[in-house]
Amino acid sequence: MSAPLAAPLPYGMEKDKEAALESPGEEVKYDGEHDLEAAPASTLARDLKGRHMQMIAIGGSIGAGLFVGAGGALSKGGPGSVLIGFIIVGFMLLFTVQALGELAVLYPVNGAFFNYAVRFIDESWGFAMGWDYALNWLVVLPFEITAAGITINYWRPDDDPFNIGIWIAVFLTLLCVVQIFGVRGYGEVEFVLSLIKIVAVCGFIILGVVIDCGGVKSDPRGYIGAHYWHDPGAFANGFKGFCSVFVTAAFAFGGTELVGLAAAEAANPRKTIPTATKQVFWRITFFYVVSLFIIGLIVPYNDNRLLNASGANTKASPFVIAITNANIKGLPSVFNAVITISVLSVANSCTFGSTRTMQALAANGMGPKFLSYIDKKGRPITCIVVQLLFGLLAFINEASAGNTVFNWLLALSGLSNFFVWGSICLSHIRFRAGWKAHGHTLDELPYQASFGVIGSYIGLFLNIIALIATFYVALFPIHSSPDANDFFQQYLAAPIVIAFYVGWKIKSRGRGGLFVRARDMDVTSGLRSFDIDLATEPPKKSLMNLPLRTLRGLF
């Protein structure tokens, strides 16, 4: 594939490229795809197989956000708001992951999200997105470890709980053990844990249908149908209730983008990434939308136990409540165990998401140099140490003011997902403009987003709408007057992103202007070129074959 000369690389990339080419320990690799590249002796291991990528896409981040947090959304917005809100965010993610798939197949580089933003949007915005994303996972890890410990208290009476510190130590130790095995350890653990979560959700959906139809003899309610959609109703707290669902949905869907981040460590990104991105459709439709629709049918939104549905309080999980209400003995404990496993799975994803992003930032001169180190087994060992040190923050829960400190830590990550997802869509839009400006055609792309650039425009628009809706609820909370403390606990991530952006603009002295022009984009570095097999080349786009192209994009 012909390509014009590349524009100057973003900050840090030029010297890294020179170092790679001149390093005494370099080795030239040929990956079989007409991509000769000089690489340092120590690079990230490419040990993720197709089955790992598919499980990461389908169930990698299903955790407390769905199993517990959805209960809080149900109590605030009602089943109608939850269903509509999750469908909107689900479509947003569908468009986002499709755009990410196109970029990740062509540029399977480490630190995908921030890298794309630096190259196609703006250097300072890429810096802000990179550190915001890394910070998100850094502070979520101690939360997830604490959450795992709290789930254990399900089997203890409320007046005699376990000491949470014991279980924090146990789970943090297990996480350290997984890191010894590098990315392969992450992939294998996610494969097993995701499989358990998928089986559990499928089983619950079947059980939920049986409960709703009155098929459980121990349930005195008999046939329920859509009764709870009429009494107490489908919507709660009006428009505010609907807007409140978005933050919960973002937390529940968080981690979907890890498929793109894993591209740099995939053995065959051209084959595995398109397959994995297509799995996201089924994850959104089946595991979120269908399961929450069933929950809305068999659990009334005014159930008082839902008011405590936050963190990992599994006694307030709508899934556990649904089983408990049906008087099914033993099964609530089984599902609580599934929630514990799910939370540990997300904790495992935290270490992957933050360490790879920090390493990429440091390698490109946007972070402390010691974070760029990769050992001979392909592990970003210093970044892993930093992430696990953040895990020790979970012990804050032993202090009397631990809950307050934790709430502010989590506030740092509240809106992170919306900023990252919106940036991915915008990066794809800008990439297409740069690709065209450099004389390339869409036929040269090894994988095209099923919904094209239009899907990215829609995804970006939905992200902006979600940010506005969240701002509205943060400023005017449900059942209370405006409060600065409550506002910043929900919207603190926004000024953090702005601070990162402005800070790097000042440090770089405004290099590059406000945005990267299409003609100045670097569309060749990290590029993998592919021979296009005309026998498998997709048909030209037309209205006649639109249904077929849509199906090919989802299956």
N, C-alpha and C positions, 0 to 999 in steps of 0.2 A: 504494500500500500504506500503510495507516494505521500509525502508530507513536506510542507515548507519548513524552513528553519524555525526552530522554536524561539519564542520570545524569551527575554531574560527570566530566569527562574525566580520565584518568590524568595523572601528572606531566608537565609540559611541553606537553601537547597543547592545553590551554586557551589559553595565550598564543600558540601557533603558529596556532591556528584564528583568533584575533583578528587576528594579524598578516596572515594570508592575506586576511582580509576587508577590512582597512583599508589594506593596502599600496597605494601610489600606482601601482605597476607591475602591479597585478593584472589578470587578464582572466577573464571569465566564460566557462566552457566548457559546451557542451551535447553530450553524447556519444550522443544518440539513444536513451537507455535511461531517460528520465525522471529524469535525475540532473543537476540544475543544481548546479555547484560553482564556488566562487571559488578560483582557484589563482594562486600567485605566477608571475611571468613566467618564471622559470627552474625547471623541474621535470624529472624524469627523462623521457627520451625514450621514447615508446611505439612502438618500431620492431620488436619481435619478432613475426614472422608465425607462422602455424600450422605451417609446415614446420620452423621453428626450434624451436618448443616441442616438437614430436613427436620431433625428433632429440635434444634435450636430455633428454627423458624416456627414450628407448630406449637411447641409447648415450653420453650426455653424460659419465658418470663411469666408464666402463669403462676401467681402466688397470692399473697395476702391481699393484694389490690382487688383481685376478683373474688376470692373466697370470703373475705371479711369486709373490705372497703365498700364493696357493692351494697352491703347492708345499710351503711350510712347514707349512701346515695338514694337507696330505696326509701328510707325514712324521711329524707328531705324533699325528694322530688316525686315519689310515687312510681309505680311500675311503668306507666306510659313515658314519663320523662327519662327513666333509666334506659328503656328500650330505644327511644329515639336518640338520646344522647350517645349511647354506645354505638348505634348504627352510624351516626355522623362521624364520630371519631374513628370508627372502623373503616369507613370509606376514605377518610383522610389518610389513614395508615396504608390502605391498599394502594392509593396513588403514590404515596411517599416511597414505599418499598419497591414498587415497580421502577420509579425513577432511580432509586439507589441501586437496583439491580443492574440497570443499563450502565451506570457509571462504574460500579464495582467489577463487572466483567471486563470492561475496557481498561480500567486502572485499578487492579487489585493491590493497592498500596496500603501501607500501614497508616492508621489514623485517618481512615477514609473520610469521615464527615468534615473534620477541620481542614483536611488537605484539599478537598473539593471546594470548600468555601474560600480558602486562600487563593486558589488558582482561578476560580471563575466568578467570585463575587468581590472580595476585598481582603487584603492581608490582615487588617485589624479585626475585621468581622470573623475571619477564620480563627484568629487567636482567641477571641472572645468565646466562640462556639467550642473550641477545643478545651479550654480550661473550665468552661461552664459544664460541659459534659463530664469531664474527669471529676470535677468537684461534686457533681450529682452522685456519681457512683461511690465516691469516697465517703460521703456522709450517709448514703443509704446502707452501706455495709453494716455499721454498728446497729442501725435500726433493724435490719433483717436478722442479725444475730440475736438481738434482744427479743425480737418477735418470735423467733424459734424457741427461745427459753420460756416465753409467756405461754406458748401453746401447750407446754408440758403441764402447766398448772390447771389445765382442763380436768386432769384426773385427781386434782386435790381440792378439798373444801375451801371455800372463799376465805374462811378465817384461819386457815393453816396452809398457806402457799409455800412452794419451794423457795429457797434463796436463789434469786435469779442469777446471781453471780456464778454459781456452780455450773449452770447450764451454758452461760456465756463462755466460760473457760473451756468446756467440753466441745462446743460447736466451733469455737475459734481454733482449737487444736486440730479438729477434723479438717477445717479449711486449709490450715497450714500443710497438712499431709497431702492434700490434693495438689497443692502448688508444686510439690516436689516433682511431680510427673509432667509439668509443663502443660502445653496446649492439648496434648493427647489426653492427659488426665482430666482437664476441663471437658473435653469432648465426650469422653466415656461416661463421666459422672452425669453430664447433662442428658446423654442418651438414655441412661437408665431411669433417672428421676423424671424426665419428661414423659417417658413411656408410662410410668406409674400415674402421673397426673392425667394423661390422656385417657387411660382406662377408667380412672375415677370419675372424670367428668362425663364420659360416655355412659357409665353405669348410673350416675345421678340423673342424667336426662331421661333414661329409661324408667328409673324409679319415680321421677317426678311426674311423668305421664300417668303411671299407674296410680300414684297418690291422687292426682287431679281427677282421674276417672272413678275414684272410689274403690279401687281394687285392693286396698290394704284393710284387712278385717279389723286391725287394732285401732284404726283411725275412726273416731266417732263422728267426724264431719261427713263421711260418705262422699258422694259426688260433689265436687267443688266447681268444676268448670271455670267460668270467668266471673264467679261471684265477687271476688276481691277487686275486680276492676270496676265494679259497680258500688260495692260497699266494703271498704271506705272510699273507693274511687281509683281512677287511673292516674290522677295528677294531684300533687300536694304542693302547697305554698306558691302556686301560680308560676309566673315567669321566673322568679328568683329560684324556685325549686328546680326548674329545668336547667338554669344556668349553673347551679351548684353541681350538677352531674359531671361537668367537663373535667374538673380537676381529678375526680375519682377515676374517670375513664382514662385520663392521661397516665395516671399512676398504674392503673391495671394493665394498660397496653405497653408501658415502658419496657424497653428491652427488645422490642420487635426489630429495631434497627441493627441489632447485634449481628445479623446476617451479613450486612455490609462490612462491619468492622472485622469479621472473621475471614473476609475474602483474602487478606494478606497471608493467612495461614492455612488456606484451603489447598489441597493437593491439586485439584483441577477446577479452578473457579469458573471456567467457561461452561462446564457441565453442571456443577453443583449449585451455583448461585441462582440461575434461572429457575431450576427446579424448586429450590428453597423459597424463593420469592412468591412462586405460585401457591405454595402451601399456606401462605399468609391468608389468602382468601378463605380457605377452609377453617383456619384457626379463628378468624374474625366471625364467620358465619355460625360455625357450630359451637365452639367452645365459649364464646362470649354471648352472642346474640340469642342463640337458642337456649342456653342454660339460664340466662337472666330472664328470658321470657317465661320459662317454666317457674323460676323463683317468684316472679310477679303473680303467677296464677295460684300458688299454694302458700304464700306468706303475705299477710296483709301488711301494708306499709306502716300502720299505726301500732304494730307490735312493739311494746315498750323495750324489749330486749335489743331491738335494732338501734336504739339511741346510743348504745355503747359500742357500736360496730366501728371500731377504729383500731389502728395498729394491728395487733394479732390476737385480739380478744375473741378467741374462737367460740366462746359461749354465746357471742352475739353474731356469729356468722350466719347469714341467711340460709346457707346450705345445711348447717348443723341444726338450725331452728326448724327447717322444713322437715328433716328426718325426725326430730324430737316431737314435733306436733303430731306426727303420724304414729307416735308411740311404738316405734320400731326399736327394740332393745339391741344394744351392742353396736349398731351401725353408726351412731353419732361418734363413738370413740374411734371407729375405723376411719371416718372422714376427718376427724381431728388429726389423726396420724398423717393423712394425706396432706393436710394443710402444713403440718410441721415439715414434711419432705419438700413441699412447694417453696416454703420460705427459705430453706437451706439451698434449694436450687437457685433461687434469685441471688442469694448471698454469693454463691459460686460465680454467677454471672457478673456480680459487682467487681470481683477481682479481675476478671477478663476485660470488662469495659474500661475501667479506669487505667489499668496498667498499660494497655496497648495505646491508649490515647496519650498518656503522659510520656511514654517512650517516644512516640512519633513527634510530639511537640518539642521535646528536648533535642531529638535528632535534627530538627529543622531550626535550631537556634531560638526557640520560643519557650524554653524552660531550662532549669538547671542542668548543666552538662552531665552530671553523674547519673541522671535519670535515663540517659540514652544507652547505657550499658546493657548489652545482651551477652549472656554466657554462651559457652560452647554448645549447650544443649538447646539453644534457641529460646531461652527464658529471659524476659526483662527483669532480672533479679532484684535490682534496686527499687524499681517501681512496685514490685510485689511486696517488698519489705515496707515501703511507705503505706501501701494499701492496708496491710495487716496491722500496722501501727495505728491507723485510723480505726481499725476494728476494736482496739482497746478502749475507744471512747464509749463502747457499750457498757463498761463498768461504771459510767456516770450514773446509771440507774440505781447504784447503791447509795448515792447521796440523796439527801432530802429534797434538794431542788433539781434532781436529775430530770424529771419530766419537763420542766421549763426549759432547761438547756437543750434537751432533745428536740423539743418543738421548734426552737430557733435554728438548730442544725438542719432539720428537715426543710425549714423554710427556704434554705439556700437552694434546694433542688425542686421546689414546688412547680415552677413553670419551665424547668429546663427542657423537658421533652418537647413542648410546643415550639420553643426556639430552635431546637435541633432539627425537628421534622420540617419546619418551615424553611430552614436553611438548605436542607437536602433538596426540597422542591425548587427553591430559587437557584441552587447550584446547577440543577438539571436544565432549567430554563436558559441560564446563561451559557452553559456548556454547549447546548444546541446552537446558540447564536455564534459562539466561537468556532465550533466545528464547521459551520457553514462559511464563516468569514475566512477560514484557512483553506477553503477549496475542497472540503470533504463532502461526501454525500451520506445519506442515511444507510444506503446499501453497504457501506463499509463497516457499519457497526455489527459486531458479532451477536449482540442481543439488544433488541429495542423494547422500551417500556410499552406494555400493551395498550396503554391509553395515551401514549405520545406526550408531547409537551402540553397538550390541553389538560391532561390529568394532573400535571405538576402545577398548572395555574389554579386548578380547582383545589388541589391539596394545600397550596399556599394560602388561598382565600379562606379555606376552612380553619387553618391554623390561626389566622388573624382574627376570625370571628370568635374562636375559642378563647383567645387571649382577651378580647373585649368583654366576652361574657364573664370570664373569671374576674376581670377588673371590676365589673359591675357588682358582682356578689361580694367581693372583698371590700368594696367601698360601702355597700349597703347590705350588711349581713341579714340572714333570715332571723326574724323574731328579735332583732336588737338594733340599736342605733349605731351610726358609724363610729368606729373605734380604731385609733392609729395602731394599737398593738395587734389587733386582729387583722388589719389590712396588710401590715408588713409580714405577718406570719404566712400569709397566702401569696403575697406579691413581691417578696424580697428578692427573688431571683432576677426580676427585671432590672433594678438598679445595679445588681452585681454584674450582669451582662454589659450594661452601659459603662460601668467602671472599667471592666476589662477592655472594652472597645476603645474608650477614650485614652486609657493608660497606654495602650500599644500605639495609638496614633501619635501621642506625644513622644514616646520613646523612639519611634521610627521616623519622627519628624514629618508625618503625613505622607510618607513614601507611597506612591501609586495613586494618589488622589482619593476620591470618594469611592470609586469602584474600578474594577479592571475592565477595560474596553475589549470588545470582542476580538479586534485585530491584534491586541497585545497578549492574549491568553496563551499560556503554555499548554498545548494540546498533545505534546509528544512525550514528555517525561513520564516514565512509568507505564507507557503505552504498551499493550500487547496487541500485535497484529495477527490476524487470522485469515486463512484462505476460506473464502465463502464457497460452500458446496452448493452449486446451482440446483442440485436435485432436492436439497432440503431448504432452499431459500424460501421464505414466506411469500405468499402472493402479494401483488401490488395492492395498495389500499384503495378500497372503493366502498360505496354504500351497500353494494350487493353482497360483499363478503364480510361486512362488519360483524354479523353474528358469529361467523366462523372464527374470525380473528379474536373476538372476545373470548370464545371458548378455549382457543389455543393459549391465550394468556393466563387462563385460570386453572388449566388442567395439565 
